[in-house]
Amino acid sequence: MADTLSNDDGLPLTSLYINGTYRPASTSATFPVTNSYTGRIVGHSASASSSDCVEAVEAAQGAFPAWESAPLAFRRDVLLRTAAILEGEEWKEKAMRALKEETSSTEGWALMNVLSGPGSLRNVAGMVNELKGDTFPSVNQGGTVFVHRRGQGVVFSIIPWNGPVTLTARGVAIPLICGNTVVCRPSEYSPRIIGLMVDAFHQAGLPPGVLNFVPMSRDESPTLIQQIIAHPLVRKITFTGSDRVGRIIAAEAGRHLKPCLLELGGKAPAVILEDANIEDAARSLIFGGLLNSGQICMSTERIIVLRPALSALLTSLKTHISHLKLGSPFEPSNHLSALFTEASAENVVRLLRDARDKGAELIVGDATREGAMVRPHLVVGVRPGMELWERESFGPILAIAVVDTVDEAVELANDSEYSLVSSLWTTNVHKAFEVGSRIRAGSVNINGTTMNSEAGEGQAGLGGSSGYGKFNVENFTDRRSLILHAEHESYPFMGLS
Protein backbone atom coordinates (compact mmCIF):
# COMPACT_ATOMS: atom_id res chain seq x y z
CA MET A 1 0.00 0.00 0.00
CA ALA A 2 1.10 3.58 -0.62
CA ASP A 3 0.12 4.66 2.90
CA THR A 4 1.84 2.79 5.73
CA LEU A 5 3.03 3.66 9.24
CA SER A 6 6.52 4.96 9.89
CA ASN A 7 8.54 3.45 12.70
CA ASP A 8 9.48 6.68 14.45
CA ASP A 9 6.36 8.79 15.10
CA GLY A 10 3.47 6.64 13.88
CA LEU A 11 2.54 9.11 11.13
CA PRO A 12 1.62 7.95 7.61
CA LEU A 13 4.53 7.24 5.28
CA THR A 14 3.99 7.44 1.52
CA SER A 15 6.13 5.07 -0.54
CA LEU A 16 7.48 5.16 -4.06
CA TYR A 17 5.64 2.95 -6.56
CA ILE A 18 7.85 1.64 -9.35
CA ASN A 19 7.16 -1.26 -11.70
CA GLY A 20 4.14 -2.37 -9.67
CA THR A 21 5.95 -2.43 -6.32
CA TYR A 22 5.76 -0.14 -3.29
CA ARG A 23 9.19 0.60 -1.87
CA PRO A 24 11.30 3.17 -0.05
CA ALA A 25 13.73 5.42 -1.85
CA SER A 26 16.99 3.70 -2.77
CA THR A 27 18.77 6.09 -0.39
CA SER A 28 16.07 5.65 2.31
CA ALA A 29 15.55 9.44 2.15
CA THR A 30 12.23 10.92 3.28
CA PHE A 31 10.73 14.36 3.71
CA PRO A 32 8.03 15.64 6.09
CA VAL A 33 4.62 16.99 5.10
CA THR A 34 3.22 19.81 7.26
CA ASN A 35 -0.32 21.04 7.81
CA SER A 36 -0.35 24.77 7.12
CA TYR A 37 -3.10 25.52 9.65
CA THR A 38 -1.54 23.80 12.66
CA GLY A 39 2.10 23.95 11.56
CA ARG A 40 2.47 20.31 12.59
CA ILE A 41 3.98 17.44 10.65
CA VAL A 42 1.15 15.17 9.46
CA GLY A 43 3.10 12.60 7.47
CA HIS A 44 6.27 11.61 5.71
CA SER A 45 7.06 10.60 2.15
CA ALA A 46 9.84 8.65 0.53
CA SER A 47 12.02 11.02 -1.48
CA ALA A 48 13.08 9.55 -4.83
CA SER A 49 16.73 9.52 -5.79
CA SER A 50 18.26 9.91 -9.24
CA SER A 51 18.50 6.14 -9.68
CA ASP A 52 14.85 5.73 -8.58
CA CYS A 53 13.76 8.17 -11.29
CA VAL A 54 15.77 6.35 -13.95
CA GLU A 55 14.25 3.06 -12.84
CA ALA A 56 10.74 4.55 -13.02
CA VAL A 57 11.28 5.80 -16.58
CA GLU A 58 12.75 2.48 -17.68
CA ALA A 59 9.88 0.57 -16.07
CA ALA A 60 7.39 2.78 -17.93
CA GLN A 61 9.17 2.19 -21.23
CA GLY A 62 9.29 -1.55 -20.59
CA ALA A 63 5.53 -1.64 -20.02
CA PHE A 64 4.65 0.60 -22.96
CA PRO A 65 4.50 -1.92 -25.86
CA ALA A 66 2.08 -4.25 -24.08
CA TRP A 67 -0.07 -1.44 -22.69
CA GLU A 68 -0.30 0.38 -26.01
CA SER A 69 -1.37 -2.81 -27.78
CA ALA A 70 -3.81 -3.87 -25.03
CA PRO A 71 -7.47 -3.96 -26.13
CA LEU A 72 -9.25 -0.68 -25.62
CA ALA A 73 -11.84 -2.43 -23.49
CA PHE A 74 -9.09 -3.62 -21.13
CA ARG A 75 -7.74 -0.10 -20.65
CA ARG A 76 -11.27 1.21 -20.20
CA ASP A 77 -12.16 -1.42 -17.62
CA VAL A 78 -9.08 -0.66 -15.50
CA LEU A 79 -10.26 2.93 -15.19
CA LEU A 80 -13.83 1.87 -14.44
CA ARG A 81 -12.60 -0.44 -11.66
CA THR A 82 -10.47 2.42 -10.32
CA ALA A 83 -13.56 4.63 -10.23
CA ALA A 84 -15.42 1.98 -8.27
CA ILE A 85 -12.58 1.81 -5.71
CA LEU A 86 -12.77 5.58 -5.25
CA GLU A 87 -16.45 5.15 -4.34
CA GLY A 88 -15.63 2.74 -1.51
CA GLU A 89 -16.03 4.05 2.03
CA GLU A 90 -12.53 2.96 3.07
CA TRP A 91 -10.86 4.89 0.23
CA LYS A 92 -13.04 7.96 0.75
CA GLU A 93 -12.27 8.04 4.47
CA LYS A 94 -8.51 7.88 3.83
CA ALA A 95 -8.73 10.50 1.09
CA MET A 96 -10.75 12.95 3.19
CA ARG A 97 -8.25 12.65 6.01
CA ALA A 98 -5.28 13.11 3.69
CA LEU A 99 -6.80 16.17 2.01
CA LYS A 100 -7.47 17.89 5.32
CA GLU A 101 -4.11 17.00 6.82
CA GLU A 102 -1.88 17.66 3.81
CA THR A 103 -3.54 20.63 2.11
CA SER A 104 -5.76 22.13 4.87
CA SER A 105 -8.80 21.40 2.73
CA THR A 106 -12.11 22.21 4.33
CA GLU A 107 -14.83 19.58 4.54
CA GLY A 108 -16.55 21.06 1.49
CA TRP A 109 -13.49 21.24 -0.75
CA ALA A 110 -12.34 17.77 0.31
CA LEU A 111 -15.80 16.37 -0.47
CA MET A 112 -15.83 18.05 -3.90
CA ASN A 113 -12.51 16.40 -4.71
CA VAL A 114 -13.44 12.95 -3.43
CA LEU A 115 -16.95 12.87 -4.90
CA SER A 116 -15.86 14.13 -8.33
CA GLY A 117 -13.08 11.56 -8.72
CA PRO A 118 -15.17 8.57 -9.89
CA GLY A 119 -17.05 10.66 -12.44
CA SER A 120 -13.82 12.12 -13.77
CA LEU A 121 -12.38 8.64 -14.28
CA ARG A 122 -15.53 7.40 -16.00
CA ASN A 123 -15.44 10.37 -18.36
CA VAL A 124 -11.84 9.50 -19.21
CA ALA A 125 -12.74 5.82 -19.68
CA GLY A 126 -15.32 6.95 -22.24
CA MET A 127 -12.56 8.51 -24.32
CA VAL A 128 -11.88 5.08 -25.81
CA ASN A 129 -14.67 5.98 -28.23
CA GLU A 130 -12.48 8.78 -29.59
CA LEU A 131 -9.52 6.52 -30.30
CA LYS A 132 -10.58 6.01 -33.90
CA GLY A 133 -8.70 6.25 -37.13
CA ASP A 134 -9.55 7.20 -40.68
CA THR A 135 -9.32 5.74 -44.18
CA PHE A 136 -9.10 7.55 -47.50
CA PRO A 137 -7.65 7.10 -51.00
CA SER A 138 -3.95 7.79 -51.41
CA VAL A 139 -2.59 10.42 -53.79
CA ASN A 140 -0.79 7.47 -55.37
CA GLN A 141 -2.97 5.77 -57.99
CA GLY A 142 -4.63 2.66 -56.53
CA GLY A 143 -3.30 3.22 -53.00
CA THR A 144 -5.17 3.55 -49.70
CA VAL A 145 -4.24 5.42 -46.52
CA PHE A 146 -5.12 4.03 -43.10
CA VAL A 147 -4.69 6.55 -40.24
CA HIS A 148 -4.73 5.26 -36.68
CA ARG A 149 -4.11 6.76 -33.24
CA ARG A 150 -1.27 5.32 -31.18
CA GLY A 151 0.20 6.11 -27.80
CA GLN A 152 3.19 8.42 -27.70
CA GLY A 153 5.27 6.58 -25.11
CA VAL A 154 6.39 7.57 -21.62
CA VAL A 155 4.62 10.67 -20.29
CA PHE A 156 6.10 12.56 -17.35
CA SER A 157 3.17 14.06 -15.43
CA ILE A 158 3.63 16.60 -12.63
CA ILE A 159 0.51 16.84 -10.43
CA PRO A 160 -0.34 19.83 -8.19
CA TRP A 161 -1.62 19.83 -4.62
CA ASN A 162 -4.75 21.98 -4.84
CA GLY A 163 -7.14 19.56 -6.59
CA PRO A 164 -5.20 16.30 -6.29
CA VAL A 165 -8.01 13.80 -6.93
CA THR A 166 -9.46 15.31 -10.10
CA LEU A 167 -6.10 16.54 -11.38
CA THR A 168 -4.54 13.09 -10.93
CA ALA A 169 -7.51 11.61 -12.77
CA ARG A 170 -6.76 14.05 -15.56
CA GLY A 171 -2.96 14.10 -15.61
CA VAL A 172 -2.57 10.33 -15.23
CA ALA A 173 -5.74 8.69 -16.52
CA ILE A 174 -5.98 10.56 -19.84
CA PRO A 175 -2.45 9.59 -20.94
CA LEU A 176 -3.18 6.02 -19.80
CA ILE A 177 -6.43 5.60 -21.74
CA CYS A 178 -4.58 6.82 -24.84
CA GLY A 179 -2.06 3.98 -24.53
CA ASN A 180 0.81 5.83 -22.87
CA THR A 181 2.66 4.88 -19.72
CA VAL A 182 3.26 7.43 -16.98
CA VAL A 183 5.87 8.59 -14.49
CA CYS A 184 3.99 10.70 -11.95
CA ARG A 185 5.67 13.28 -9.73
CA PRO A 186 3.23 14.53 -7.05
CA SER A 187 3.43 17.87 -5.33
CA GLU A 188 5.60 17.70 -2.23
CA TYR A 189 2.63 19.22 -0.37
CA SER A 190 0.26 16.32 -1.13
CA PRO A 191 2.10 13.04 -1.74
CA ARG A 192 -0.25 10.93 0.39
CA ILE A 193 -3.52 11.82 -1.35
CA ILE A 194 -1.98 11.42 -4.80
CA GLY A 195 -0.40 8.18 -3.59
CA LEU A 196 -3.88 6.98 -2.65
CA MET A 197 -4.96 7.61 -6.24
CA VAL A 198 -2.01 5.55 -7.46
CA ASP A 199 -2.99 2.80 -5.02
CA ALA A 200 -6.50 2.72 -6.48
CA PHE A 201 -5.04 2.16 -9.96
CA HIS A 202 -2.90 -0.62 -8.52
CA GLN A 203 -5.88 -2.31 -6.84
CA ALA A 204 -7.83 -2.04 -10.10
CA GLY A 205 -5.28 -4.25 -11.85
CA LEU A 206 -3.13 -1.76 -13.73
CA PRO A 207 -0.17 -3.80 -15.05
CA PRO A 208 3.27 -3.25 -13.48
CA GLY A 209 5.26 -0.39 -14.94
CA VAL A 210 2.31 1.34 -16.62
CA LEU A 211 2.16 3.91 -13.80
CA ASN A 212 5.14 4.85 -11.65
CA PHE A 213 5.07 7.24 -8.71
CA VAL A 214 8.13 9.22 -7.61
CA PRO A 215 7.51 11.80 -4.88
CA MET A 216 10.56 13.94 -4.18
CA SER A 217 11.57 16.61 -1.72
CA ARG A 218 11.38 20.29 -2.61
CA ASP A 219 15.17 20.59 -2.49
CA GLU A 220 15.75 17.66 -4.85
CA SER A 221 12.93 18.41 -7.29
CA PRO A 222 14.67 20.88 -9.64
CA THR A 223 17.57 18.54 -10.37
CA LEU A 224 15.45 15.39 -10.64
CA ILE A 225 12.75 16.96 -12.82
CA GLN A 226 15.46 18.21 -15.15
CA GLN A 227 16.92 14.70 -15.28
CA ILE A 228 13.58 13.06 -16.08
CA ILE A 229 12.78 15.57 -18.82
CA ALA A 230 16.19 14.95 -20.36
CA HIS A 231 15.83 11.16 -20.30
CA PRO A 232 15.65 9.96 -23.94
CA LEU A 233 12.78 7.58 -23.18
CA VAL A 234 10.46 10.37 -21.99
CA ARG A 235 8.30 11.56 -24.89
CA LYS A 236 6.05 14.20 -23.33
CA ILE A 237 5.78 16.36 -20.22
CA THR A 238 2.63 17.65 -18.54
CA PHE A 239 2.62 20.20 -15.76
CA THR A 240 -0.13 21.96 -13.83
CA GLY A 241 1.04 24.75 -11.57
CA SER A 242 2.47 28.24 -11.52
CA ASP A 243 3.57 30.01 -14.68
CA ARG A 244 6.94 30.71 -13.05
CA VAL A 245 7.72 27.00 -12.77
CA GLY A 246 5.98 26.30 -16.08
CA ARG A 247 8.42 28.57 -17.90
CA ILE A 248 11.34 26.66 -16.40
CA ILE A 249 9.88 23.30 -17.41
CA ALA A 250 9.02 24.51 -20.91
CA ALA A 251 12.55 25.86 -21.39
CA GLU A 252 14.07 22.58 -20.22
CA ALA A 253 11.78 20.56 -22.50
CA GLY A 254 12.63 22.90 -25.36
CA ARG A 255 16.31 22.10 -24.96
CA HIS A 256 15.46 18.49 -25.85
CA LEU A 257 12.71 19.34 -28.38
CA LYS A 258 10.07 17.58 -26.30
CA PRO A 259 6.42 18.65 -26.33
CA CYS A 260 4.79 20.00 -23.18
CA LEU A 261 1.19 20.33 -22.09
CA LEU A 262 1.04 23.17 -19.57
CA GLU A 263 -1.82 24.50 -17.47
CA LEU A 264 -0.35 27.41 -15.57
CA GLY A 265 -3.08 29.42 -13.93
CA GLY A 266 -5.85 31.90 -14.43
CA LYS A 267 -7.00 35.42 -13.75
CA ALA A 268 -10.62 34.71 -14.57
CA PRO A 269 -12.82 37.75 -15.18
CA ALA A 270 -16.50 37.86 -14.27
CA VAL A 271 -18.31 40.60 -16.20
CA ILE A 272 -21.49 41.87 -14.51
CA LEU A 273 -23.75 43.85 -16.83
CA GLU A 274 -26.32 46.26 -15.42
CA ASP A 275 -29.24 43.95 -16.24
CA ALA A 276 -27.72 40.96 -14.42
CA ASN A 277 -29.53 39.03 -11.71
CA ILE A 278 -27.38 40.51 -8.94
CA GLU A 279 -28.20 38.01 -6.21
CA ASP A 280 -27.42 35.03 -8.44
CA ALA A 281 -24.22 36.71 -9.60
CA ALA A 282 -23.12 37.47 -6.03
CA ARG A 283 -23.64 33.88 -4.92
CA SER A 284 -21.65 32.68 -7.91
CA LEU A 285 -18.82 35.13 -7.19
CA ILE A 286 -18.57 34.00 -3.57
CA PHE A 287 -18.34 30.39 -4.72
CA GLY A 288 -16.02 31.08 -7.66
CA GLY A 289 -13.77 33.50 -5.83
CA LEU A 290 -13.51 32.05 -2.34
CA LEU A 291 -13.86 28.27 -2.68
CA ASN A 292 -10.69 26.68 -1.32
CA SER A 293 -9.63 30.23 -0.38
CA GLY A 294 -9.24 31.11 -4.05
CA GLN A 295 -6.56 28.48 -4.61
CA ILE A 296 -7.95 27.12 -7.88
CA CYS A 297 -6.86 27.96 -11.41
CA MET A 298 -10.49 28.74 -12.35
CA SER A 299 -11.11 31.02 -9.34
CA THR A 300 -12.87 34.30 -10.10
CA GLU A 301 -9.96 36.72 -9.77
CA ARG A 302 -11.38 39.87 -11.42
CA ILE A 303 -14.94 41.19 -11.14
CA ILE A 304 -15.75 43.81 -13.78
CA VAL A 305 -19.07 45.48 -13.02
CA LEU A 306 -21.11 48.14 -14.80
CA ARG A 307 -21.50 51.11 -12.44
CA PRO A 308 -25.33 50.95 -12.08
CA ALA A 309 -25.01 47.40 -10.67
CA LEU A 310 -22.21 48.17 -8.19
CA SER A 311 -24.16 49.20 -5.09
CA ALA A 312 -26.49 46.19 -5.09
CA LEU A 313 -23.60 43.83 -5.83
CA LEU A 314 -21.49 45.15 -2.94
CA THR A 315 -24.41 44.84 -0.54
CA SER A 316 -25.02 41.23 -1.51
CA LEU A 317 -21.34 40.26 -1.45
CA LYS A 318 -20.81 41.77 2.01
CA THR A 319 -23.82 39.89 3.34
CA HIS A 320 -22.59 36.55 2.02
CA ILE A 321 -19.01 37.12 3.21
CA SER A 322 -20.26 37.87 6.73
CA HIS A 323 -21.78 34.39 6.92
CA LEU A 324 -18.60 32.53 6.03
CA LYS A 325 -16.85 30.59 8.78
CA LEU A 326 -13.05 30.38 8.93
CA GLY A 327 -10.75 28.15 10.91
CA SER A 328 -9.51 24.61 11.28
CA PRO A 329 -9.90 22.28 8.29
CA PHE A 330 -10.88 19.59 10.79
CA GLU A 331 -14.04 21.48 11.81
CA PRO A 332 -16.71 20.42 9.25
CA SER A 333 -18.71 23.67 9.50
CA ASN A 334 -15.84 25.91 8.38
CA HIS A 335 -15.94 27.25 4.82
CA LEU A 336 -12.35 28.52 4.63
CA SER A 337 -9.07 27.46 6.17
CA ALA A 338 -5.38 28.26 5.81
CA LEU A 339 -3.61 28.79 2.52
CA PHE A 340 -1.18 26.05 1.58
CA THR A 341 1.90 27.86 2.95
CA GLU A 342 2.69 30.95 5.00
CA ALA A 343 4.70 32.22 2.03
CA SER A 344 1.57 32.12 -0.11
CA ALA A 345 -0.38 33.97 2.58
CA GLU A 346 2.32 36.64 2.76
CA ASN A 347 2.19 37.07 -1.02
CA VAL A 348 -1.59 37.56 -0.89
CA VAL A 349 -1.20 40.21 1.82
CA ARG A 350 1.51 41.93 -0.22
CA LEU A 351 -0.79 42.13 -3.26
CA LEU A 352 -3.56 43.61 -1.12
CA ARG A 353 -1.30 46.25 0.39
CA ASP A 354 0.10 47.18 -3.01
CA ALA A 355 -3.43 47.65 -4.38
CA ARG A 356 -4.44 49.75 -1.36
CA ASP A 357 -1.35 51.91 -1.69
CA LYS A 358 -2.20 52.53 -5.35
CA GLY A 359 -5.75 53.69 -4.65
CA ALA A 360 -7.95 50.60 -4.26
CA GLU A 361 -10.39 50.50 -1.33
CA LEU A 362 -10.62 47.54 1.02
CA ILE A 363 -14.36 47.18 1.67
CA VAL A 364 -13.90 43.95 3.65
CA GLY A 365 -10.61 42.82 5.18
CA ASP A 366 -7.52 44.59 6.50
CA ALA A 367 -4.62 43.12 4.47
CA THR A 368 -3.25 41.05 7.35
CA ARG A 369 -2.73 37.36 7.97
CA GLU A 370 -2.59 34.98 10.91
CA GLY A 371 0.10 32.49 10.00
CA ALA A 372 -1.14 30.93 6.75
CA MET A 373 -4.71 32.15 7.32
CA VAL A 374 -6.01 35.08 5.25
CA ARG A 375 -9.57 36.26 5.75
CA PRO A 376 -11.77 37.04 2.72
CA HIS A 377 -11.17 40.46 1.19
CA LEU A 378 -13.47 42.60 -0.95
CA VAL A 379 -11.52 45.25 -2.84
CA VAL A 380 -12.97 47.97 -5.08
CA GLY A 381 -11.04 50.08 -7.55
CA VAL A 382 -8.60 47.45 -8.76
CA ARG A 383 -7.22 48.40 -12.16
CA PRO A 384 -4.44 47.67 -14.66
CA GLY A 385 -1.06 48.62 -13.29
CA MET A 386 -1.77 47.08 -9.90
CA GLU A 387 -0.07 43.76 -9.29
CA LEU A 388 -3.35 42.43 -7.91
CA TRP A 389 -4.83 43.01 -11.38
CA GLU A 390 -1.88 41.56 -13.29
CA ARG A 391 -0.91 38.45 -11.31
CA GLU A 392 -2.82 35.41 -10.13
CA SER A 393 -3.36 35.94 -6.40
CA PHE A 394 -4.28 32.38 -5.38
CA GLY A 395 -6.00 33.85 -2.36
CA PRO A 396 -9.45 34.73 -0.95
CA ILE A 397 -9.86 38.06 -2.74
CA LEU A 398 -12.84 39.49 -4.61
CA ALA A 399 -11.25 42.26 -6.68
CA ILE A 400 -13.67 44.67 -8.37
CA ALA A 401 -13.14 47.08 -11.25
CA VAL A 402 -15.98 49.51 -12.04
CA VAL A 403 -16.71 50.51 -15.67
CA ASP A 404 -19.23 52.68 -17.47
CA THR A 405 -19.64 50.86 -20.79
CA VAL A 406 -19.82 47.31 -22.10
CA ASP A 407 -16.91 48.00 -24.43
CA GLU A 408 -14.79 49.04 -21.48
CA ALA A 409 -15.81 45.86 -19.62
CA VAL A 410 -14.76 43.68 -22.55
CA GLU A 411 -11.48 45.57 -22.90
CA LEU A 412 -10.64 45.00 -19.23
CA ALA A 413 -11.74 41.36 -19.35
CA ASN A 414 -9.24 40.83 -22.17
CA ASP A 415 -6.51 42.85 -20.46
CA SER A 416 -4.66 39.79 -19.14
CA GLU A 417 -2.05 37.30 -20.21
CA TYR A 418 -4.22 34.61 -18.60
CA SER A 419 -7.06 33.24 -20.74
CA LEU A 420 -8.34 30.14 -19.00
CA VAL A 421 -12.01 30.78 -18.16
CA SER A 422 -14.44 33.63 -17.61
CA SER A 423 -18.06 34.39 -16.85
CA LEU A 424 -20.65 36.88 -18.04
CA TRP A 425 -23.83 37.93 -16.24
CA THR A 426 -26.83 39.34 -18.11
CA THR A 427 -30.52 38.49 -18.49
CA ASN A 428 -30.47 39.36 -22.21
CA VAL A 429 -29.60 36.24 -24.20
CA HIS A 430 -28.73 38.19 -27.34
CA LYS A 431 -26.39 40.45 -25.41
CA ALA A 432 -24.90 37.38 -23.75
CA PHE A 433 -23.79 35.91 -27.06
CA GLU A 434 -22.72 39.24 -28.55
CA VAL A 435 -20.59 40.24 -25.55
CA GLY A 436 -19.50 36.73 -24.64
CA SER A 437 -18.05 36.09 -28.08
CA ARG A 438 -15.76 39.10 -27.59
CA ILE A 439 -14.23 37.84 -24.35
CA ARG A 440 -10.94 36.08 -25.02
CA ALA A 441 -10.95 32.97 -22.83
CA GLY A 442 -10.98 29.22 -23.24
CA SER A 443 -14.61 29.26 -22.09
CA VAL A 444 -17.20 31.89 -21.17
CA ASN A 445 -19.80 30.79 -18.63
CA ILE A 446 -23.01 32.72 -19.21
CA ASN A 447 -24.81 33.30 -15.92
CA GLY A 448 -22.59 30.74 -14.24
CA THR A 449 -19.45 30.50 -12.18
CA THR A 450 -15.94 30.53 -13.62
CA MET A 451 -15.46 27.31 -11.65
CA ASN A 452 -16.63 25.10 -14.47
CA SER A 453 -14.88 22.66 -16.78
CA GLU A 454 -16.89 20.79 -19.39
CA ALA A 455 -16.09 17.08 -19.60
CA GLY A 456 -14.47 16.17 -22.88
CA GLU A 457 -13.39 19.70 -23.77
CA GLY A 458 -10.11 19.54 -21.88
CA GLN A 459 -9.31 22.37 -19.50
CA ALA A 460 -6.96 24.91 -21.06
CA GLY A 461 -6.73 28.54 -21.98
CA LEU A 462 -5.54 30.19 -25.13
CA GLY A 463 -1.82 30.25 -24.37
CA GLY A 464 0.41 32.61 -22.44
CA SER A 465 0.39 32.28 -18.67
CA SER A 466 -2.68 30.03 -18.80
CA GLY A 467 -0.62 27.38 -20.57
CA TYR A 468 -0.76 25.46 -23.82
CA GLY A 469 -2.63 22.39 -25.01
CA LYS A 470 -5.58 20.42 -23.70
CA PHE A 471 -5.92 17.23 -21.73
CA ASN A 472 -7.63 15.22 -24.45
CA VAL A 473 -7.11 12.41 -26.94
CA GLU A 474 -5.64 14.72 -29.57
CA ASN A 475 -2.80 15.74 -27.26
CA PHE A 476 -1.86 12.28 -26.00
CA THR A 477 -1.89 10.26 -29.22
CA ASP A 478 -0.01 10.34 -32.50
CA ARG A 479 -1.85 10.07 -35.79
CA ARG A 480 0.14 7.56 -37.80
CA SER A 481 -0.45 6.56 -41.40
CA LEU A 482 -0.22 3.16 -43.01
CA ILE A 483 -0.09 3.76 -46.78
CA LEU A 484 -0.93 0.72 -48.89
CA HIS A 485 0.48 1.16 -52.40
CA ALA A 486 -0.93 -0.47 -55.51
CA GLU A 487 0.67 -3.64 -56.78
CA HIS A 488 3.30 -3.19 -59.50
CA GLU A 489 3.57 0.54 -58.97
CA SER A 490 5.49 2.29 -61.74
CA TYR A 491 8.36 4.82 -61.30
CA PRO A 492 8.39 6.61 -64.68
CA PHE A 493 11.18 9.12 -63.99
CA MET A 494 13.60 6.26 -63.52
CA GLY A 495 12.39 4.36 -66.57
CA LEU A 496 10.75 1.75 -64.32
CA SER A 497 7.27 0.54 -65.16
Helices and strands as residue ranges (DSSP letters): E 3-5, E 12-14, E 16-18, E 21-23, E 30-34, E 41-46, H 50-69, H 72-86, H 89-103, H 107-125, G 126-130, E 134-137, E 144-151, E 154-159, H 164-168, I 169-173, H 174-177, E 181-186, H 191-203, E 211-213, H 221-230, E 234-240, H 243-255, E 260-263, E 268-272, H 278-290, G 291-294, E 300-306, G 307-309, H 310-322, H 342-357, E 361-364, E 377-380, H 387-390, E 397-403, H 406-413, E 421-425, H 429-436, E 443-446, G 464-466, E 467-468, H 473-476, E 477-484, G 492-494
